[in-house]
Amino acid sequence: MFPFDTLAHVVRARLAKARRRFRSDAGYTTETIVVTAVLAVLALTVVGIIVAKVTAKANGIDLGG
């Protein structure tokens, strides 16, 4: 069997590795949310511009009435 000191050292090392991994992923989630929000705003802006241009063009059609 492992001596208690060796077992405690292994457990501490694994916990430290898990903490480092958890901390390094924390910023990635925030970055992903910000990028997704920016892309959504840009997409809505493009759709708004297209709708405005199509509506203007449709209103400019003379139906002879």
Residue pairs with C-beta under 8 A, 6 or more apart in sequence:
2 10
